[in-house]
Amino acid sequence: MKTEEISRRSFLKRALALSAASAIPSFWIPAHARPAGAPRVSANDKVRVAFIGIGQRGGEIAKELYKTGLCDVVALCDVDMGAPHTQEVMNMFPKAPRFQDFRVMFDRMAEKIDAVTVGVPDHSHFPITIEAMAHGKHVYVEKPMARTFEEVELMTRAAEKYGVVTQMGNQGHSEANYFQFKAWKEAGIIKDVTAITAHMNNVRRWHGWNPRIKHMPMGEPVPETMDWDTWIGVARYHDYNHDYHLGQWRCWYDFGMGVLGDWGAHILDTAHEFLDLGLPAEVNPLYLKDHNPFFFPMSSTILFKFPARGDMPPVDITWYDGLDNIPAVPEGYGVSEIDPNIPTVAGGKLQPAKLNPGKEIYTKTLTFKGGSHGSTLSIIPDEKAREMASRLPEVPQSPSNHYANFLLACMGREQTRSPFSVAGPLSQVFCLGVLSQRLNRKLVFDRDTKEITNDPEANRMLRVPPREGWEQYYAI
């Protein structure tokens, strides 16, 4: 372990010991980070961005942000810097300083950074984002915001405290579906929603695994290019295994969020925001095929019950995943199509399934079907759609894609469409869903106190203790 890393960790431990229970110690907060709001970049300047996580999805984010022409790349950070999957972005920006530990990067060059991207495994979103915001840096973080309910809560609170620009990477929030749903809701086309069926029935990484395993995978030699301790971060320690790395982390409860965390934000984001759903009152795992305590089920059906909100009725959302767990569709559904604009999945295009990723929305008078990401809704059956055509409002075009929207917000020229204030409750819905999957138990949730009232063990698991040496990030 590097001497500078030991020194920093010792410093942060001292900071934690001296801090009040409810506040980050003032001498850890950089002098330029102020609750009144982090400075915006001049509209005439480019945003100085550091990419944290530059392989696979993180690399795709880096390339998309750079493509906007609105940013300069000032640093690259990845725990596996120099490995084949990080080499492409390294070659794109050969002069950018390189780091394996995000903490060292901020120690050395925080003053040269305006914003960061966080394109790393789910379990590492939280500490990196908190560190960045405490330095007054704007943050673009992939979905879901974090792995645990408490982490999302703290990230949302910190964004408000430090006044930084935030954006969660559910790209559909800057595409056609977002503006259509908003316009149709405001025009009264979408109203009195009572039920939503959401589904993602494509093959997942763990579908060939043995669900009768008795322990996590055995340790293997750590690749020479990798900083494994930083990769583990706040999570419970496990020795390196290749089935945790290169996207395999998504399979394990200790590191990822399964199908629900991966695709839920792309399928349910607009319904959640514009129907003001907030947090559920009940989460019930109706069906979990090959449930085990280590990795996600082969198939899941999860029922989320949301109470009435103002003059809007209660809503039941039923989530389906798994190859053999295809929900029924309403009469007149028509063809299940894949939107060609859906981004690549694990390096390749999404393959057609019996029912492609999407949702059906049921109201008291109309039924809608929709896909994922920016895919728009349609009224079904076709006869009803033709009858409604003249009453549909004009839908505005998006002024910017999701990446440009973030950078323009850093300049003060736009507001982000998926800030933590919006993305936080959505991510917490998925945290509760994953917890019900893990325990295979119904959860009754108090939306006011944010506590699980029927299951003390589950309630404790809303707040997972961090690994020793990482506690300071939770003292917000």
C-alpha positions, 0 to 999 in steps of 0.5 A: 500500500502506498505511503500517501494512501496510508497517510490519507486514510489515517488523516480521515480516520482522525477526522472521523474521530473528531467529528460531530455525529451529524457533520463532516469535519470542517477541516476535511471539507476543502476551503472552496466547498461551500453549502451556498453552492459550488461555482458554475463554469463560465458559459464561455469556458469548457468544463474541466472533467475528470473521468472516474472509471474509464472501462466498459460503461465508464468509457462509453460515458467518457466518450459521449461527454467528450463528443459534446465539445463542451469539456476538457479532459483533465484527469483519468482514474481507474482502479485497473488503469492500463488493462485492455478495457481501459486502454482505449480511453487512455489512448484518446487522452494521452496527456491527461494525468492518470490515477488508480485511487480517486482520493489521491487524484483529489488530493493532488489536483482538485483545484484543476477539476470542475466536474467528475463522472462516476462510471464504476461498479454500483458499490463504489458510486457512493464514496466517490460521489461524496468525496467529489461533492465535498470538494465542490465538484459537479457529479455525473453518476451512472444509475442507480445512484448507489447500492444501499438506501442510506447511501442514496439518502446521504448522497441526496443530502450532500448534493443539497449541502454542497450546492453542486450540479448532479445528474444520474445517468438514466439517458431517457430523461433527456430523450423523447419519452421524458418530454412526451410523458411530461406533455401527456401528463400535463394535458390529462392524457395520462391520468388516474394510473392504477397499475404498471407492468415493467419487464426485462426478460433478456439473459443476464450474466448469472443465468448459467450459474449454480444457485446452490453455491455455499459461499462466495468464489475463492480468491485468485491472484490480483491482476498486476494492473489492479488496485483491488483494495480501492475497488472493494472500497466501502463494501465487505471485503472479498478476495479478488475473483474474476467473477467480480470484475468486468461487469460481473459485479452486477450479479452479486448482492454485495456489489451490484443491483441485479436486473432491477437496478440495471434496467429499472431506471431506464424503464420506470423513470418517467412514470416515477417522476411525473406520477409523483410516486415517491417511495413504496408502502409495500414491496412483495417478492411474489416469485424468486426462482433459484433464490440464494443469499449470494447472487440474484435469482434467475427470475423475479416478480416483485410487486411495489405498492404506492399509496394515493398521492393527492388526487391520484389513485394508488398504483401497483407496479409489478416487475418481471425479469427472467427468461421464463417469467414473461408477463401477460400483455393486454389485448391489442398489444401488437408487436414487441419491438426493440428501439434501435436507440437503446445503448449497447448492453455489455458491449453488444446490442440488446438481443430480441426476447419473447417480450422486449424491455418495457412497460404497460401503463393501465389507467381507468380509461386508457392503456399505454405501452412503452419501451426502455430508455427514450422509447416513447409511449403509444396508446393501445389498441390501435383503434383507440390510438386513432381515436385519440390522435387529434387530442394528443398535445405537441411534444417539444424536442429535447434541447440537449442530450443527457451528457450535454445537459449535465455540462450545460448545467455546470455552466449555468445554462440549463438545469439537469433533468435527473438531479439527485433530488429526482433520481434519489427516490427512484434509486431508493425504490430499487434498493428496497426491491433488491432488499426484498429479493435478497431476504425473500420477504415482504417489506412494509415501509413507512414513507414518513419515517423511512423505516421498514416496520415489519422486519427488524433485520431488513430495517437494519439492512437499509444502512449497511456498515461500511468496511473499516477505514471508510466510515468518514464518508457516512458522516454527512 
